Amino acid sequence: MAIPKYSFIAWIIANEALLLKQKLFKLHISSDDLCCICLSQTETLLHLFTECVYSQQILQLVGNWLIADFSSPSILTSIANRRWSKLRKQVCNITILAAWYQIGSQRNEARINGQVMRATCVFNFIKASISQRFHSCKPQVISDKDTCWLSRVQLV
């Protein structure tokens, strides 16, 4: 169910291949190592995708929407360990990948143009993207429990 460009950013994150300001500063390519979004801490993978105030706002909005807590630094592992249906885990996973993709995109916008969209706007884009993807890849058989959850999160 994952969108390829979202899977690609997850692969880049997992392999620590994202050129962060921390690395660029060590290579003397960047003049500082501060996060492009919040300008308060060193831009590391952990900071950018979980600790940054901006990322936390987006993950909080996503968590509220999906009726889940995404405050753990190892979000995908915590989803895998939950006693949810396979469908709910898939939707949560692709939503987190979408959030990470958008956070990375906003980080690039901040770095290039010095601007970021409001977290609520980014969240609305994530929600629309996931809704569209879910409807195009929706399984033919959905359990009653999943149907109830999907209706609460407004995906059916």
Backbone as JSON, one array per atom type, in Angstrom:
{
  "sequence": "MAIPKYSFIAWIIANEALLLKQKLFKLHISSDDLCCICLSQTETLLHLFTECVYSQQILQLVGNWLIADFSSPSILTSIANRRWSKLRKQVCNITILAAWYQIGSQRNEARINGQVMRATCVFNFIKASISQRFHSCKPQVISDKDTCWLSRVQLV",
  "N": [[0.81, -1.2, 0.0], [2.13, 1.12, 0.27], [3.3, 4.3, -0.9], [5.53, 4.79, -3.54], [7.49, 7.0, -3.51], [7.4, 7.73, -0.86], [8.25, 5.42, 0.39], [10.85, 5.41, -0.54], [12.03, 7.64, 0.76], [11.92, 6.65, 3.33], [13.72, 4.54, 3.1], [16.06, 6.0, 2.64], [16.26, 7.32, 5.09], [16.5, 5.12, 6.84], [18.94, 4.11, 6.02], [20.59, 6.12, 6.7], [21.28, 8.04, 4.79], [20.56, 10.58, 4.22], [21.47, 13.86, 3.57], [22.27, 15.66, 6.07], [22.47, 18.73, 7.96], [24.27, 18.46, 10.03], [26.15, 16.59, 9.07], [27.01, 17.99, 6.79], [28.13, 20.25, 7.96], [30.31, 19.13, 9.33], [31.8, 18.42, 7.13], [32.56, 20.85, 6.26], [30.88, 22.19, 4.51], [28.57, 23.44, 5.14], [27.69, 26.36, 7.01], [26.75, 26.17, 9.57], [25.31, 23.83, 11.96], [22.66, 23.73, 12.61], [19.19, 22.86, 12.87], [17.2, 23.34, 10.05], [14.56, 24.04, 10.23], [13.64, 24.59, 12.94], [15.81, 25.93, 13.99], [17.13, 25.58, 16.42], [18.43, 23.32, 17.45], [20.96, 20.81, 16.8], [20.88, 19.46, 13.56], [19.96, 16.36, 13.25], [19.09, 12.97, 12.33], [17.34, 11.89, 14.26], [16.54, 14.21, 15.6], [15.35, 15.76, 13.49], [13.18, 14.15, 12.55], [11.75, 13.34, 14.81], [12.21, 14.84, 17.23], [12.17, 17.59, 16.69], [10.23, 20.52, 17.05], [8.4, 21.15, 15.06], [8.14, 18.69, 13.66], [7.07, 17.17, 15.74], [4.61, 18.45, 16.05], [3.33, 17.79, 13.63], [3.35, 14.96, 13.78], [1.77, 14.67, 16.05], [-0.7, 15.65, 15.14], [-1.22, 13.74, 13.14], [-1.3, 11.43, 14.73], [-3.52, 12.01, 16.37], [-5.49, 12.01, 14.41], [-5.43, 9.32, 13.48], [-6.03, 7.99, 15.75], [-3.97, 7.17, 17.57], [-0.8, 6.9, 19.27], [2.04, 8.5, 18.42], [4.47, 9.23, 19.57], [6.79, 7.94, 20.21], [10.31, 7.44, 19.65], [11.0, 5.33, 17.96], [8.93, 4.83, 15.9], [7.81, 3.15, 13.83], [8.49, 0.6, 14.75], [7.04, 0.54, 17.13], [4.46, 0.58, 16.1], [4.42, -1.87, 14.76], [4.55, -3.6, 16.93], [2.12, -3.33, 18.17], [-1.19, -4.51, 18.97], [-2.86, -4.54, 16.62], [-4.93, -4.78, 13.69], [-3.78, -6.08, 10.51], [-4.42, -4.35, 8.41], [-4.87, -1.87, 9.72], [-2.3, -1.41, 10.75], [-0.9, -1.17, 8.33], [-2.05, 1.17, 7.24], [-1.33, 3.04, 9.21], [1.48, 2.84, 9.02], [2.0, 3.72, 6.33], [1.1, 6.28, 6.59], [2.85, 7.42, 8.45], [5.19, 7.27, 6.91], [4.46, 9.05, 4.91], [4.29, 11.37, 6.44], [6.97, 11.67, 7.25], [8.12, 12.05, 4.72], [6.97, 14.5, 4.02], [7.94, 16.13, 6.1], [10.67, 16.03, 5.5], [10.56, 17.28, 2.99], [9.66, 19.82, 3.74], [11.79, 20.59, 5.27], [13.72, 20.83, 3.29], [12.57, 22.97, 1.87], [12.79, 24.95, 3.83], [15.54, 25.13, 3.99], [16.25, 25.96, 1.41], [14.49, 28.1, 0.67], [13.89, 29.35, 3.04], [11.41, 29.11, 4.24], [8.58, 27.44, 5.7], [5.65, 25.41, 5.47], [2.65, 25.73, 7.42], [2.1, 23.41, 10.08], [-0.47, 22.33, 10.19], [-1.38, 22.63, 7.56], [0.38, 20.95, 6.2], [-0.33, 18.55, 7.41], [-3.0, 18.3, 6.47], [-2.48, 17.88, 3.78], [-1.12, 15.42, 3.93], [-3.15, 13.8, 4.97], [-5.05, 13.9, 2.86], [-3.54, 12.7, 0.84], [-3.09, 10.11, 1.86], [-5.7, 9.22, 2.12], [-6.52, 9.18, -0.56], [-4.73, 7.25, -1.55], [-5.46, 5.03, -0.02], [-8.07, 4.54, -0.92], [-7.54, 3.82, -3.55], [-6.14, 1.46, -3.22], [-7.63, -0.16, -1.62], [-8.53, -2.98, 0.31], [-10.6, -5.77, -0.68], [-12.09, -7.15, 1.18], [-13.0, -6.19, 4.36], [-12.69, -6.22, 7.81], [-15.22, -6.03, 10.42], [-14.33, -4.68, 12.67], [-12.17, -3.19, 11.63], [-13.6, -1.67, 9.77], [-15.13, -0.1, 11.48], [-13.06, 1.4, 12.74], [-11.97, 2.65, 10.47], [-14.12, 4.25, 9.69], [-14.24, 5.98, 11.86], [-11.88, 7.4, 11.53], [-12.39, 8.52, 9.19], [-11.91, 7.35, 6.64], [-13.48, 5.75, 5.09]],
  "CA": [[0.0, 0.0, 0.0], [3.01, 2.29, 0.39], [3.57, 5.11, -2.07], [6.97, 4.61, -3.77], [8.38, 8.09, -3.07], [7.43, 7.7, 0.61], [9.12, 4.29, 0.72], [12.22, 5.81, -0.84], [12.54, 8.49, 1.85], [12.12, 5.76, 4.48], [14.97, 3.84, 2.84], [17.14, 6.97, 2.86], [16.35, 7.53, 6.54], [17.0, 3.88, 7.45], [20.35, 3.94, 5.67], [21.26, 7.35, 7.11], [21.85, 8.63, 3.58], [20.09, 11.95, 4.07], [22.53, 14.83, 3.85], [21.84, 16.57, 7.13], [23.41, 19.82, 8.21], [25.32, 17.97, 10.92], [27.18, 16.02, 8.19], [27.53, 19.05, 5.93], [28.97, 21.11, 8.8], [31.56, 18.41, 9.56], [32.55, 18.44, 5.88], [32.81, 22.27, 5.99], [30.03, 22.62, 3.4], [27.56, 24.31, 5.74], [28.27, 27.27, 8.0], [26.3, 25.75, 10.89], [24.67, 22.51, 11.96], [21.34, 23.88, 13.21], [18.01, 22.42, 12.13], [16.7, 24.39, 9.15], [13.18, 24.37, 10.56], [13.48, 25.23, 14.25], [17.02, 26.71, 14.25], [17.48, 25.54, 17.84], [19.26, 22.17, 17.8], [21.7, 20.19, 15.7], [20.01, 18.7, 12.65], [20.25, 14.93, 13.15], [17.9, 12.22, 11.94], [16.44, 11.81, 15.41], [15.95, 15.53, 15.84], [14.51, 16.2, 12.38], [11.96, 13.37, 12.36], [10.99, 13.07, 16.04], [12.39, 15.8, 18.32], [11.9, 18.95, 16.25], [8.89, 20.98, 17.42], [7.59, 21.06, 13.84], [7.85, 17.26, 13.46], [6.17, 16.75, 16.81], [3.27, 18.96, 15.73], [2.77, 16.97, 12.54], [3.09, 13.61, 14.29], [0.64, 14.78, 16.97], [-1.9, 15.76, 14.31], [-1.41, 12.43, 12.52], [-1.71, 10.52, 15.8], [-4.9, 12.33, 16.74], [-6.35, 11.58, 13.31], [-5.48, 7.86, 13.4], [-6.33, 7.49, 17.1], [-2.76, 6.45, 17.95], [0.25, 7.71, 19.85], [3.26, 8.38, 17.63], [5.51, 10.01, 20.24], [7.98, 7.11, 20.38], [11.34, 7.66, 18.63], [10.96, 4.22, 17.0], [7.49, 4.8, 15.6], [7.42, 1.98, 13.04], [8.59, -0.57, 15.62], [5.92, 0.57, 18.07], [3.27, 0.18, 15.34], [4.52, -3.32, 14.51], [4.34, -4.33, 18.18], [0.76, -3.14, 18.67], [-2.13, -5.58, 18.65], [-3.81, -4.01, 15.65], [-5.07, -5.58, 12.47], [-2.79, -5.83, 9.47], [-4.85, -3.16, 7.67], [-4.62, -0.66, 10.53], [-0.86, -1.22, 10.77], [-0.5, -0.67, 7.02], [-2.47, 2.57, 7.1], [-0.47, 3.84, 10.09], [2.84, 2.87, 8.45], [2.11, 4.6, 5.16], [0.88, 7.65, 7.04], [4.13, 7.87, 9.02], [6.1, 7.49, 5.78], [4.02, 10.3, 4.28], [4.68, 12.46, 7.34], [8.42, 11.83, 7.12], [8.39, 12.64, 3.41], [6.59, 15.91, 4.07], [8.9, 16.8, 6.98], [11.88, 16.18, 4.7], [10.29, 18.3, 1.96], [9.61, 21.13, 4.4], [13.18, 20.9, 5.66], [14.37, 21.33, 2.07], [12.02, 24.31, 1.62], [13.39, 25.85, 4.82], [16.95, 25.29, 3.64], [16.39, 26.67, 0.14], [13.72, 29.35, 0.61], [13.7, 29.93, 4.37], [10.0, 29.07, 4.61], [7.92, 26.15, 5.86], [4.19, 25.5, 5.59], [2.15, 25.43, 8.76], [1.94, 21.98, 10.33], [-1.84, 21.92, 9.85], [-1.46, 22.51, 6.1], [1.11, 19.73, 5.85], [-1.19, 17.45, 7.86], [-4.13, 18.17, 5.53], [-1.93, 17.26, 2.56], [-0.85, 14.02, 4.28], [-4.46, 13.15, 5.11], [-5.62, 13.75, 1.51], [-2.71, 11.74, 0.12], [-3.35, 8.76, 2.4], [-7.08, 8.88, 1.78], [-6.52, 8.83, -1.98], [-4.01, 5.99, -1.72], [-6.26, 3.96, 0.58], [-9.2, 4.23, -1.8], [-7.07, 3.16, -4.76], [-5.57, 0.15, -2.86], [-8.47, -0.7, -0.55], [-8.8, -4.42, 0.19], [-12.0, -6.07, -0.98], [-12.76, -7.6, 2.41], [-12.55, -5.44, 5.53], [-13.39, -6.71, 9.0], [-16.12, -5.08, 11.08], [-13.5, -3.86, 13.57], [-11.47, -2.23, 10.78], [-14.61, -0.76, 9.21], [-15.45, 0.85, 12.55], [-11.92, 2.3, 12.87], [-11.88, 3.45, 9.24], [-15.16, 5.27, 9.7], [-13.85, 6.99, 12.88], [-10.8, 8.23, 10.97], [-12.98, 9.06, 7.96], [-11.29, 6.8, 5.44], [-14.48, 5.0, 4.29]],
  "C": [[0.86, 1.27, 0.0], [3.2, 2.99, -0.95], [5.08, 5.08, -2.31], [7.87, 5.75, -3.28], [8.45, 8.16, -1.55], [8.31, 6.55, 1.09], [10.59, 4.64, 0.5], [12.81, 6.68, 0.26], [12.77, 7.65, 3.1], [13.43, 4.98, 4.32], [16.16, 4.76, 3.09], [17.35, 7.21, 4.36], [16.98, 6.31, 7.21], [18.49, 3.67, 7.19], [21.19, 5.17, 5.99], [21.96, 8.02, 5.94], [21.38, 10.06, 3.34], [21.2, 12.92, 4.45], [22.01, 15.89, 4.82], [22.9, 17.63, 7.37], [24.53, 19.42, 9.15], [26.48, 17.4, 10.09], [27.84, 17.11, 7.33], [28.45, 19.99, 6.7], [30.32, 20.45, 9.06], [32.44, 18.39, 8.31], [32.89, 19.86, 5.42], [32.05, 22.77, 4.75], [28.98, 23.6, 3.89], [28.22, 25.17, 6.81], [27.82, 26.96, 9.42], [25.64, 24.39, 10.8], [23.27, 22.55, 12.56], [20.24, 23.41, 12.27], [17.46, 23.59, 11.31], [15.3, 24.87, 9.54], [13.07, 25.15, 11.87], [14.66, 26.12, 14.64], [17.47, 26.67, 15.72], [18.4, 24.39, 18.24], [19.99, 21.65, 16.57], [20.77, 19.33, 14.87], [20.54, 17.28, 12.49], [18.98, 14.24, 12.68], [16.88, 12.19, 13.07], [15.76, 13.15, 15.66], [14.95, 15.88, 14.75], [13.18, 15.47, 12.33], [11.18, 13.06, 13.63], [11.07, 14.18, 17.08], [12.06, 17.23, 17.95], [10.45, 19.32, 16.57], [7.93, 20.83, 16.24], [7.18, 19.61, 13.57], [6.87, 16.76, 14.51], [4.75, 17.24, 16.57], [2.6, 18.11, 14.66], [2.43, 15.58, 13.04], [1.93, 13.6, 15.29], [-0.67, 14.85, 16.2], [-2.23, 14.41, 13.65], [-1.91, 11.41, 13.56], [-3.14, 10.76, 16.24], [-5.88, 11.84, 15.68], [-6.53, 10.06, 13.31], [-5.76, 7.18, 14.74], [-5.17, 6.6, 17.57], [-1.76, 7.44, 18.54], [1.54, 7.46, 19.07], [4.4, 9.19, 18.25], [6.81, 9.23, 20.44], [9.01, 7.4, 19.3], [11.37, 6.56, 17.57], [9.5, 3.93, 16.65], [7.09, 3.52, 14.88], [7.5, 0.69, 13.86], [7.42, -0.61, 16.59], [4.61, 0.2, 17.37], [3.27, -1.33, 15.13], [4.21, -4.13, 15.76], [2.93, -4.19, 18.76], [-0.14, -4.29, 18.22], [-3.25, -5.03, 17.77], [-3.9, -4.98, 14.48], [-3.99, -5.2, 11.47], [-3.14, -4.55, 8.7], [-4.55, -1.88, 8.43], [-3.12, -0.37, 10.6], [-0.35, -0.65, 9.44], [-0.85, 0.81, 6.85], [-1.59, 3.47, 7.97], [0.95, 3.94, 9.54], [2.94, 3.8, 7.26], [1.87, 6.06, 5.54], [2.15, 8.22, 7.67], [5.14, 8.14, 7.91], [5.75, 8.79, 5.07], [4.42, 11.5, 5.12], [6.18, 12.72, 7.24], [8.79, 12.47, 5.79], [8.1, 14.14, 3.44], [7.52, 16.71, 4.98], [10.2, 17.04, 6.23], [11.72, 17.25, 3.63], [10.28, 19.7, 2.56], [10.99, 21.55, 4.88], [13.94, 21.44, 4.46], [13.88, 22.73, 1.72], [12.64, 25.33, 2.57], [14.83, 26.15, 4.45], [17.13, 26.15, 2.39], [15.73, 28.05, 0.18], [13.51, 30.02, 1.96], [12.26, 29.95, 4.83], [9.54, 27.63, 4.79], [6.41, 26.39, 5.95], [3.8, 25.21, 7.03], [1.92, 23.93, 8.87], [0.54, 21.5, 9.95], [-2.02, 21.78, 8.34], [-0.78, 21.24, 5.62], [0.27, 18.51, 6.23], [-2.35, 17.23, 6.9], [-3.68, 17.53, 4.22], [-1.68, 15.78, 2.78], [-2.17, 13.25, 4.3], [-5.09, 12.9, 3.73], [-4.86, 12.7, 0.71], [-3.0, 10.31, 0.56], [-4.76, 8.32, 2.05], [-7.18, 8.43, 0.33], [-5.85, 7.47, -2.2], [-4.82, 4.82, -1.17], [-7.4, 3.57, -0.34], [-8.75, 3.55, -3.09], [-6.53, 1.75, -4.48], [-6.4, -0.57, -1.8], [-8.71, -2.2, -0.75], [-10.3, -4.66, -0.04], [-12.77, -6.48, 0.26], [-12.14, -6.86, 3.59], [-13.38, -5.91, 6.72], [-14.28, -5.62, 9.59], [-15.33, -4.13, 11.98], [-12.75, -2.79, 12.77], [-12.43, -1.22, 10.17], [-14.99, 0.31, 10.23], [-14.32, 1.87, 12.7], [-11.79, 3.21, 11.66], [-12.94, 4.54, 9.19], [-14.84, 6.36, 10.73], [-12.77, 7.91, 12.36], [-11.18, 8.78, 9.6], [-12.23, 8.63, 6.7], [-12.26, 5.96, 4.62], [-15.65, 5.89, 3.99]]
}
